[in-house]
């Protein structure tokens, strides 16, 4: 799963992507890119668990906790900064690669912050009881084993 950025002005977002596309033939995949697929000990892909958390699974009693929403505006701002730098002067391929890696690191941090800052909706009493039985008294959603947050990454790849 990669971060999807939504914007209320699609033409502005299209311009950012065009600017970045014109700068090089690479893109930044952030979140849980396939190239860095991580899994839980039972084999469940982290991207699948993250998707369930973001969108929810009402039939299983899992509410939506869209930690990506919190990161979207920050990621968008970082994209604009990179596009401006890329277009403000003539950059070498190595400089563009460095900018894309900086964007990836910032976006990765934004998503991790989104996970850490997510508190709503709170955990159910059943989940809290299950955690308590395991010796985990932390009432924070999304951070039980830290596996998901530790799996957030990015990759710069060819389009």
C-alpha positions as CSV (number, residue, x, y, z in Angstrom):
1,X,0.0,0.0,0.0
2,X,1.3,3.4,-0.8
3,X,0.2,6.8,0.4
4,X,-2.6,8.3,-1.7
5,X,-2.7,12.1,-1.6
6,X,-6.1,13.8,-2.0
7,X,-6.4,17.5,-2.6
8,X,-9.4,19.8,-2.9
9,X,-7.8,21.4,-6.0
10,X,-7.0,18.5,-8.4
11,X,-5.5,20.8,-11.0
12,X,-3.0,22.0,-8.4
13,X,-2.0,18.5,-7.5
14,X,-1.7,17.6,-11.2
15,X,0.7,20.5,-11.6
16,X,2.9,19.2,-8.8
17,X,3.0,15.8,-10.3
18,X,3.8,17.2,-13.7
19,X,6.6,19.3,-12.2
20,X,8.1,16.3,-10.5
21,X,7.5,14.1,-13.6
22,X,9.3,16.6,-15.7
23,X,12.2,16.7,-13.3
24,X,13.0,13.0,-13.5
25,X,11.8,9.6,-14.4
26,X,11.3,8.4,-10.8
27,X,8.6,8.4,-8.2
28,X,8.5,8.1,-4.4
29,X,6.3,5.3,-3.0
30,X,5.5,5.9,0.7
31,X,3.7,3.8,3.3
32,X,4.0,0.1,2.7
33,X,5.5,-0.3,-0.8
34,X,5.4,-3.7,-2.3
35,X,9.2,-3.7,-2.7
36,X,9.6,-3.5,1.1
37,X,6.7,-5.8,1.9
38,X,6.7,-6.7,5.6
39,X,4.5,-9.2,7.4
40,X,3.5,-10.0,10.9
41,X,4.8,-13.2,12.5
42,X,1.7,-15.1,11.3
43,X,2.4,-14.0,7.7
44,X,-0.3,-11.4,7.4
45,X,1.0,-8.5,5.3
46,X,1.4,-5.2,7.2
47,X,-0.2,-3.4,4.2
48,X,-3.4,-5.4,4.6
49,X,-3.6,-4.6,8.3
50,X,-2.9,-0.9,7.6
51,X,-5.7,-0.9,5.0
52,X,-8.2,-2.4,7.4
53,X,-7.2,0.2,10.0
54,X,-7.5,3.1,7.5
55,X,-10.8,2.0,5.9
56,X,-12.3,0.0,8.8
57,X,-14.0,-3.4,8.6
58,X,-17.5,-2.9,10.1
59,X,-18.4,-6.5,9.6
60,X,-15.6,-7.4,12.0
61,X,-16.3,-4.5,14.4
62,X,-13.1,-2.6,13.3
63,X,-13.7,1.1,13.0
64,X,-11.9,3.3,10.5
65,X,-8.8,5.0,12.0
66,X,-7.5,6.9,9.0
67,X,-3.9,7.6,10.1
68,X,-3.1,8.5,6.5
69,X,-5.5,11.5,6.5
70,X,-3.4,13.3,9.1
71,X,-0.3,12.8,6.9
72,X,-1.8,13.9,3.6
73,X,-1.6,17.7,4.0
74,X,2.0,17.5,5.3
75,X,3.0,15.2,2.4
76,X,1.3,17.6,0.0
77,X,3.3,20.5,1.4
78,X,6.5,18.5,1.1
79,X,5.7,17.7,-2.5
80,X,5.2,21.3,-3.3
81,X,8.5,22.2,-1.7
82,X,10.3,19.5,-3.7
83,X,8.6,20.6,-7.0
84,X,9.6,24.2,-6.4
85,X,13.2,23.2,-5.7
86,X,13.3,21.0,-8.8
87,X,11.9,23.7,-11.0
88,X,13.8,26.7,-9.5
89,X,17.1,25.7,-11.1
90,X,18.8,23.2,-13.2
91,X,19.5,20.1,-11.0
92,X,21.6,17.1,-11.7
93,X,20.1,13.6,-11.5
94,X,21.9,13.1,-8.2
95,X,20.4,16.3,-6.8
96,X,16.9,15.3,-7.9
97,X,17.4,11.8,-6.4
98,X,18.5,13.5,-3.1
99,X,15.4,15.6,-3.2
100,X,13.1,12.6,-3.8
101,X,14.8,10.7,-0.9
102,X,14.3,13.7,1.3
103,X,10.6,13.8,0.3
104,X,10.4,10.0,1.1
105,X,11.9,10.4,4.5
106,X,9.6,13.4,5.4
107,X,6.5,11.5,4.1
108,X,7.5,8.4,6.0
109,X,7.8,10.5,9.2
110,X,4.4,12.2,8.5
111,X,2.7,8.8,8.3
112,X,4.4,7.5,11.5
113,X,3.3,10.7,13.2
114,X,-0.2,10.1,11.9
115,X,-0.2,6.6,13.5
116,X,1.2,7.9,16.8
117,X,-1.4,10.8,16.9
118,X,-4.4,8.6,16.1
119,X,-6.6,8.4,19.2
120,X,-10.1,8.3,17.7
121,X,-12.1,6.2,17.9
122,X,-10.7,4.8,21.2
123,X,-10.1,1.1,21.6
124,X,-13.1,-1.0,22.5
125,X,-13.4,-2.4,26.0
126,X,-12.9,-5.9,24.5
127,X,-9.6,-4.8,22.9
128,X,-8.5,-3.1,26.1
129,X,-9.3,-6.3,28.1
130,X,-7.3,-8.4,25.6
131,X,-4.3,-6.1,25.9
132,X,-4.5,-6.0,29.6
133,X,-4.5,-9.9,29.7
134,X,-1.2,-9.7,27.7
135,X,0.2,-7.2,30.2
136,X,-0.1,-4.2,27.8
137,X,-1.9,-1.4,29.6
138,X,-1.5,1.1,26.7
139,X,-4.9,2.3,25.5
140,X,-3.4,3.8,22.3
141,X,-5.0,2.5,19.1
142,X,-2.7,1.3,16.3
143,X,0.4,0.8,18.5
144,X,0.2,-2.6,20.2
145,X,3.3,-4.4,18.9
146,X,4.8,-1.4,17.0
147,X,5.2,-3.7,14.0
148,X,3.0,-1.5,11.7
149,X,4.7,1.8,12.6
150,X,8.1,0.2,12.3
151,X,7.2,-1.1,8.8
152,X,6.3,2.4,7.4
153,X,8.9,3.1,4.7
154,X,9.5,4.6,1.3
155,X,11.3,3.8,-1.9
156,X,12.4,5.9,-4.9
157,X,11.7,3.9,-8.0
158,X,11.5,4.3,-11.8
159,X,8.1,5.2,-13.1
